[in-house]
Every structure is written in structure tokens, then in C-alpha cells.
């Protein structure tokens, strides 16, 4: 099926940014860790994107759909990308990076980028650290976007929206066993799983973003995280977006976030892709654009 005209326009717009010249990568040191980050675009407000457990600020620009999505975000305000500690071009660390440590990384990068007002966009496992930073620094955060995210890494009797701990550990073992290929793309982006170029890009991104040993530490930290106690303390405007048939993070996790954050707006989207840029981008970008636009006034 051919993309809708709006999506095609986004892809064409994104293609104007040559793959060979992504935004320059800069480094900043905080807490003894060197963090890689980029800024792109301009505007009255910043949008900081923190992805899930796979991140590489340079390789993300190589995929046309992802590049189009990032370029569209940069049209809403200055886009800030970062690789959290332990991932991508940032320092590998000898411990499991916690939510608190990643939230500290957000602040370090915002300081380096001289950011005054920011919308935090936490995708998947990037959401909890954005929640933590928004709670601790509401004066710096204009708004919070949580896409396909969750408040707790594993299921318990009072939180059925994630994998059981044993299931999680089995999934982690399986992921590490096939690291080097397009591991998990059928789960993360079923609409792209049959695309040879997307599969090759994802496999390369995984290899660039982490190694099996480093990945294990990052995902063990995510398995053990729980920010449910912070949700009631979020005081900034919040938009929660989740695709109904997401195969990686269940829709119930998104509903839980929205129901426990005061005055959060919850949008349930069609589709099964976990990645925001996969599938139909237009509804995602439309909701984000209206949300960011209302805060930039």
C-alpha cells in the first residue's frame, strides 16, 4: 500500500537532509560520564527526544522514515537528541544505568544545549527518566510526551501490563542470542519487518548502539525500574500516545500512565508498530504538533 499523501510529503521533506550531513555530534561530561548529543532546528521551545534501549544519534538519520520523523519534530522547535549513558556514542558504564542516572543525563544535556523551556518526548523505556526529570524540575519542563511507554519494567499482582520477570529474562536471553541481526524487528515494527533496507538498518543500528554485554546491563536496569510513585506528582501538561496493537509494550501500560497522571490527555492510535516513525506517522506528528504548538505560545 502506498503511503498517504501527507506521509509522502513528510518523507520527501526529510529527504532534503542529506544522510552524509546529519547534525554535528557534541559531547558533554556530567557525573563522570561523557554524553553524545545533537541539536537540530530552531524555535521558541525545545523538544528533547529520549528513545528506548536502542539509540545512536548519528545512525538514526540513515533511515528515511526516521529522518522524516525527526525533521518534522525539528519543525516544531529545536530538536535535542541524546544517547543515554551506556548506549550509542555515549560512554559505556560499568553498572546498570538507573532511571535517576538517565534523568541526570537529561539535565546535563539540557544545560549543555542552553535549554530554557523543553518538551520531553520519552519513547518506550525513555519515558520513565523523562517522568523523573519532569517531577524533579517542573520549572524547566513545558510539557511531557510519553509514546508507547510504561511505568514499570515487569509485571506484579498490581501491575499486569508488562512481562513477568521470568518472561523478561527469557526475552533478554533470546535478544542477546540473535544480536547482530535485525533482532526483534517483527515485534518493534511489524509494518517494516519485510523491508530488506529497514532490516539492514536496524541490524546495523543495534550493533552500533550496544554490545551484548552492555545491553544486558541496560535492560536489567529497565526490568527493575518502577516509577509508579512519581505519576501523581507530575504537574506539567502531559500527552500519552499509544498504538492499540503495540506488540512490544501493551496498550494497558499507556492507559495506566494516563489514568495516574493528573489531567493527562490519552490518545489511542491505530496500528501495531512500537516505533513512532514506523507505520502511519501523520497521526502521531499531528497530535504532537498540536501539543507542542499549544505550549510554545
Secondary structure by P-SEA (a helix, b strand, c coil): ccccaaaaaaaaaaaccccccccbbbbbbcccbbbbbcccccccbbbbbbbccccccccccccaaaaaaaaaaaaacbbbbbbcccccccccccccccaaaaaaaaaaaaaaacccbbbbbbcccaaaaaaaaaaaccccccbbbbccccccccccccccccccaaaaaaaaaaaaaacccccccccccccccccaaaaaaaaaaaaaaccaaaaaaaaaaaaaccccccccccccbbbbbbbcccccccaaaaaaaaaaccbbbbbbbbccccccccccaaaaaaaaaaaaaaaac
